[in-house]
Structure formats: C-alpha cells, structure tokens
Amino acid sequence: MSFPTYPAYKDSGVEWLGDVPEHWYSARFSRVVMAIKDGTHGTFERVDEGVPLLSAKNVQNGFLDINEGESLISEDDSRSIVSNGFPSAGDLLLTIVGTIGRSCVYTADKPYAFQRSVCFLRFYKRYSSYFFYYFSQSKFFQEQLAGRSKSSAQAGVYMGDVVATSVVFPPDFSEQTQIARFLDHETARIDALIEEQQRLIELLKEKRRGIVLSALSDTSLPLVRIGHAVDVISRPVKQREDESYTPIGLFNRDRGLFHKEPREMQDMGDSDFFWIKSGDLIISGQFAWEGAVAMAGESEEGLVVSHRYPVLRGKHGVANTEYLYAILTTKHGDFLLNESSRGAAGRNRPLNLAALLKEKIRIPSKEIQEQVSNLVQNEAKVLTECRQQISLLQERRSALISAAVTGKIDVRGWQPPASTQAPKLEVVEAN
C-alpha cells in the first residue's frame, strides 16, 4: 500500500527525525502531559485487601493482560495505589522498568494497585491519548527511551526521562484521532495475519503431538529407559583466541531456539562449550521443566552450547532423535522433565539428566517413528517460513506506525474500505 505525503514540510529541529508536516508541533513530551505518576510517587492511600497488584508484565502493547487471581494485595501488604484519581480511563500506561516501552490506554472501570515498573501519563484534553499511545510505539520514541535507560542489572527509566523525550504531533485533536483511527484499522489487519501464521504453527505442533501421544498410550509397546534409546553427545570446543563462537539459547514451551551474538574467547566465560550439529536434540539444563527443548537445524551447524545444555541423539536402530524430541514436547514429556528437575528455588530448577535417562517411554515401530520424523522436519521448514512472515509483518507494522505518527504519510483523507468497518475508537478526554 502507498499513502500520500503532506503538501509541505519543515525541519523538525531533531536531526535524526528530519522533516515534519509544516503545521505540526515539535516539543518535549512534558508539553502535552498534564500529569505523570507511578506506583511509588505522589499521594497514596491504603488499598483494600484483595485488590490485584499489576506490574510491567501485565502491560502489553494495546491492552492490559489482567489475571484477577494473580498477585493480590494481602492484609499486611504495605504497597499502595496512587490516589487523586490515578489511574483513570484515558490515561496512558507505560512500562519503565524491565522491558521498557510497552504501553496501553487505561480503560478499566475500577482501581488497581500498581508497582513502580509502570507509570501513568494524563494528557491535556486537547491531546488524544490514543495518538500518543501509537506515538509511544514508534521507533522514534522507543529509541529515545532506550537511550535514557540506566545501565544496571535491570533496564529502567525515571518519569523525568519519559517527559523529557521529544514528540511531534498535529495541533488539531481531530487529526490526532484520525491518525489513531487509521492505525487501529491497519494494525488490526496486520495483527490478524500474524495470528493466522501463529495458528498454523500451533496446528502443526498439535498434529505432531497427537501421533506421539497415540503411540505412548499403546500398552502393547514395550517400555524402554530413555538412557537405552539415546546417546549423550559431547563434542568439546577447544577455544582459540583468533576465533569467534556463536552460542545458542532455548525458548521455553516448545518455541525453538535462538542465536546469541558471536563472542571472542575472552568473552565466553568459565563455561565449557560443545559443538552443535544439525539433528541434535538440545535441552536446557535450567529450564527443561518449562519445556525448553529444541531440535538443531542446518542453521545451527557449527554453533555452540555450554555444558548447561545436554545434547542427545537417538540410538541407531532404537529411536529416532525427532521422535524423542516429539515425546518431550507432549504433556507426558512435560511431566518427565518436571519430575527430573528438582532441588532449586524459583524458576531455576536444574535438570538431573541421570534421572531423566532412567525414565521409561514406549518406542513404536520404525514406520511410526519415520512418520513423526517427517512431521518434525516438515514442521521445521514451515515454522521457518511462518516466522519469516511474522517478522516481515511486524516490521511492516512498526514502520507504518512510525510513518503515521511522525507525519511521513498523510492519512487525513483515509477511510476504511466499504467492505470493512474500522474499529470504534473510544475517545476519552481528561478533565
């Protein structure tokens, strides 16, 4: 899709932003924000027992992810809620500790207790909180916020950092609202396409898990210790000063693996490392109980893992590696990994590999295993294509938002296609 530009532009005064529409304003965020608060500053009042306590993890881009039964204020809890009407409908919520920069417009009809990790911005009535929600998602704003993040163990900014950022905006409230309305429609279309790709991924996984669970429930099959069906692989890396190495990490819940930044020998730390080959089954030694298992593909050939990641392959003539991976990604596999991960507090529960290898599984015929292997291999190809499509759609979404909220495209005359209806944007004006 292509969109027109504005008739005339001027220098924004911000070198890396460039020109903005001639009638737009360029200012500090503090110009449009009437008040800003977070969960630890301002006038406080005691919160009733049982009120949900929300933190940055509950703020997703565009909505609050609220689990009413999670993290409730207890009777002896000293945490409080910002009073004087904060937060209220129309306030912009922005995460400022941890994963900074996620935002949404507050529409809840009752108060919640908030931690310091979230701040609330209230705008003067002539400014649309929905426009500035999208502005907060722009590359222009996100890069400013990241640049102000304090260098510590956990990323974070102060409220003063937020209001000191630069913003650009049209002075007319109706134009701000029109831009938000346009982005509501267009981002909803992109989000729907992303959801379709994610749904396809889940359908492929469910098909694979269904075949494996059917085999596991076949009592006519013999029970075999996992240790008798796999080889524990060890390919030690002899590090050299003139070489770089790319470690991998695993996502939880059967979401695959990722590549870390290449490192020189002096940056590898004290861990022992091992070479990875395509077809390896890799398990996270710390988070196996959360389903952190994955198959290495061709793109992982020659990468490395630390000694905290056991590497397995199926024994020839006994079990295919893909079948073993498929077992560990079922509910039964989840049970086995949990039973073998004990002895530590919190999320870091080390895997006892010896205990896992003593667990028993059912091994089906070679034909069934080959069927599962083909599914896993085909799934990997489709997943790669889906994730590439999702990445492109996310880039498109981000670029569209940035272009609209910085005036690079003119959407004042935009209307939704006749066959669709734009989402109804609730306009809330602060008092």
N, C-alpha and C positions, 0 to 999 in steps of 0.2 A: 504494500500500500504506500501511496505517496500523499503528502499533505502540503498545502501551500505555506509559504513563509509570510511574515508580516510585511506590510508595504515599506516600512522604514525602520532602521535600527540605529542604535547609538552605542558608544563604548560603555561597558558596564563599570569600568574602573577596576575591575578584577581581572588581572592578566590572564589567568587560566580559564576564565569563563568566556571571555570575548564579548561580542556584541549582544545586546538585548533589544527587544522592541522599543521604539522611541518613547512610547508613553508609559513604559514600565518603570518601577522604582527599584533601586538597589540600596540596601540598608543592612544594618545589623538585625539579627533576629529580635533583639530587645525592642525594636521599634513597633513590632506587631503584637508582641506578647504583653498582655496586661498583668499577668502574674504567673509565677512558676514556683512549684513546691515539689518536695519529695517526701518519702516516708519517714524522714528523721528531722526535717526542718520546718519551722513555723509553729503555730499554736496547736497544741494537741489536746485530745480528750480521750478518756478511757474507752476502750472498745468492749462491747458485751462479749461474754464468753460464747464461743461457738461461731464467731464471725470468721469467714475464710480469710486467710492471710495470703496475699498474692505477691509474687516476686517477678523478676525479669523472665523466668521460664514460662510464665503464663501469658506474656505479651507476645503474640505472633503478628506478623505484618498483616494488618487489616482486621484483626479480631482478638478478643480475649479468650484464651483456652482455659475455661474455668471448670474445675472439678470440685463441687461443693463439699465433698467429704475429705478433701485434702488440706493438710496444714491449717487446722482451725486454731484460733486463739484459745488458750487454756485459762483456767481460773487464776493461776499465779503468773500469767504472762504479763510482762511489762511493756510489750510493744503496743503502739498506739496508732491512731489514724489521724491524718491531717484534718483539722476541723475547718470552720469558716466556709463550709460548702465545697470542700475539695475531697475527692474529685466529683464532678457533676457532668451530666450529659453535655457533650460538645467539647470537653477537654481533650487535648492530645496527650496520649501516654507514650513515653519514650524510654527505652531501656538505656541505662547509663553505667551499669556495672556488669562485667562478664561479657556476654555477647551484646555489645552496644549497638544502638541504632535501629532496633526493631520498634515498630510503632503501631498504634491504632487509635481510633477515635472512641472515647468512652461513651457507651450508650446504656450501661447498666442502670437499673432503676432503684438500686439500693447501695449502701456504702460497703466498701471492703477495706480491710486493713492492708497497707502496702509497706514493703520494705524500701530501704534506701536505693535499691537497684533500679527503681522506676521513678521517673519524675512526671509531673503533670503540667502542661502548658495551657493557659487560658488566654484566648485572643480577644482583642478589642472587637466589638460587634461588627465592624465594617470589614473584618477579615474572616475568610472561610477556613475553619479548622480542617475541612476535607481537602482543600487545596494544599494546605501546609502538611497534611498527612502524606500526600503524594510527594510534596517537595522533600520531606524528610527521607523518602525512599530514593531520591535522585542520587546519582553518582557525585554530583556537585556537593551535596550536603554530607553524604556518607564519608567522603574523603576528608572533608574538614573535621568531622567528628573524630575519625580515626587518627588524624594528625594531632589532635589535642589529648588523646588518650595518654594517661600516665603510664610510664614504664614501670611495671611492678609484676608480681606473680599473677595478678588478675587485672585485665584491662578495665579502665573506668574513666569517666569524666565527671566534672562537677557541673552544677546547674549554671554557674557563671560561664563555663565553656560552651554550653548549649546556646545561651542567648548572645554570645559574642560571635557566633558564626555569621557568615554573610548570607543574605537571602535576596532573591529578586522576585517580583510579583507585579501583576497588573493592579492598578489602584481600584478598579471597579469590581465590586462584590459579585456582580452577575457574571463577569468574565472569569473570575476565580472559580465560581460554581460551575460554569460551562466546561472549564478545563477538567475539573474533578469529575463531572458527569461523563465526559468523553473517556477519561481514563477508567472510570468504573466499567464502562461497556467494553472497552478494548482489552483491559486486563482480565475481565471475566472470560472473554473468548479465549485468550491465551491460557488462562488457568484451566479451562475445560479441556483444551488439547493436552496439556501436561497431565491432567488427571487421567485421560484416556491412555496415555503411554504408561502411567504408573499402574493402571488397572490391568493392562496387558501383562506387565511384569508379574503381578500377583497371580494372574490366571495361569501363567506358565509354571510358577512355583507350586501352585496347588495341584496341578496335574502331576508333577514330579513327586510330590509328597504322597499323593493318593496311591500311586503304584507301589511305592515303598511300604506304606502302611499296610496295604493288602498283603504284601509278602511277609511282613512282620507278624501278621495275625494268622498266618498259615501254620498251624501246630504240627503239620506233617513234616515240616522242615526241621533239621537238626539245629540245636543251639551251639554256637561256636564262640569261644572267647575272642574278643576284638584283637587281643595280642597274637592270636593264632592266624588272624586274617590280614594283618598289616605288618609292614616293615617300618621301623622308626628310622628316618633318614638323617644322616649327618654328613654335610659337605663343608667342613671348616674353611673359613676365609682367612688367608694369610695376608693381612693388610700391608700395603706398601705406601710410602709417603708420596709417591708420584702418581697415585691412582685415586679416583673418587668412587664412592659407593652410594647406591640408592636403596635405602631401607623401605620396607612396606609396613603398613599397619592394616588392621581389620576393623570394619564397622561391625556393630552388633546386629542381632536379629536377621541374620542371613542377607545382609545388604552389601556383601562383597568386600573388596579390599581397596586400598588407595596407596599411591606412591608418595613418599616423603621427598623432601628436597635432597639432591645429591650432596654428599658430605666428603670432606677430606679425612684422612686418617686421624688427624688431631682432634676432629670434631665427633668422632664415633663413640667416645666414652669408653667405659670399662667393660662393656658387654662383649661377649663372644658372638661372632656373626657367622651365618651359614648361607651358602648359595641356594638360590631357588631355581627350580626347573619347571617348565610347563607341565601340568598334570599333577603337581604336588597338592596334597591336602594340608592346609595350614590351620592351626588352632591357636587362639590367643591364650597364653598361659594365665593371664589375669582375668579375662572377661569371657572365657568359654561358657560360663554359666548364663551369660546373656546372649548366647547364640552367635558368638564371634568366631565363625568358621568360614573358610572360603577355599575355592579351587584356584590355583595359579594358572593363568593362561599364557599365550605366547608373549604377551607384552611384559610378563613378569620374569621371563627367561633372563638369567644373569643378575637379577636383583638380589637383595639380601634380607634376612631376618635375624633378630637377636635370639639368644638362647631362651628367651621367654616365649618363643613361638614354636611349639613342637611341630615337626613336619612328618607326615605319614604318606605311605603309598600302599595300595593293596598288594598282597602276596600273589604272585603269578599262579594261576590255576585255582585260587581260592576265592578271591573277591576283587572286583574292580574298584579302583580308587573312587570313581564317580558314585558308585553305589554306596560306599562308606560315607562319603560326603552327604549324599541324599538322606541317609539314615540320621545323621547328626543334625539335620535341619528339620526333622519332624518333631512332633511333641514328645515322642518316645526318646529321640536323641537329646532333646532339651532336658528331659528327666535324667538321662545318663550323665550329661555334662554337669548338671546341678549336683547330683549325688557324688560326683568326683571332684567337686570344688568346695572345699571346706577350710575352716581354721583361720579366717581373717575377717576383720570388721569392715563394714561399709561395702562399697561396690567392688573393691579389690580383693577377690576371693581366688587365691591361686589354684590352678588345676593340678590335681595329683594324677599325673599321667599313668603311673603304675596302677592306680585304682581303676582308671578308665579302661586300660588294656585288659583288666580282669573281668569286665562286664561282658555279658553274653548277648549275641544277636543272632537272628536267623539269616541264613545265606540261601537265597533262591537259586534257581537254575541259571546256567550261563546265558540262556536266551533272555530271561527276565533282566539279568544284570546288564546285558548289552542294550536292552530297551531303555533302561534307566540311564546308561552312559550316553546314548544318543540324545536323550532328552536333555541331559545336563549340558552336553556340548552345543546342541542347537539353541538351548536357552541362553547360553553364554553369548552366542552371536547376536541373538535378538536383543538381549539386555544391553550389549554394547551399542547397537543401533538406537534403541529406545533412549538410552542415557545421552547419546549424542543429540538426539532430537530434543530432549528435555533441556539440555544445556543451551542449544540454539534458541529455544523458546524463551528461556529465562533471560538470555542476553537480549532478545528482542523486546521482552517486557521492560527490562531495565532501561534500554535505550529509548523506548517510547516514552516512558515516564520522564526521563531526564530531558528529552526534547520538548515535551509539552510544558513542563513547569519552569523551563528557562527561556521559553519563547522562541525556540528554534523552529517550531511549526505553529501555524495559526489554525486553531480549531474553533474559532468563534462561529463559523457558519456550519459546523458539523451537526448532523442529525443522525440518529440511528437508522439503519436500513428499515424499510417499510415492513419487512418480514420479521423483524425483531423489535423488542421493546427494551429501551435502556433501563437498567435497574433504577428504582426510585431512590434518589439520594435525599436523605433526611437532612434538611438544613437546620442547624441549631445555632442560634446566636447567643453569645454570652451576654449577661447583663452588665 
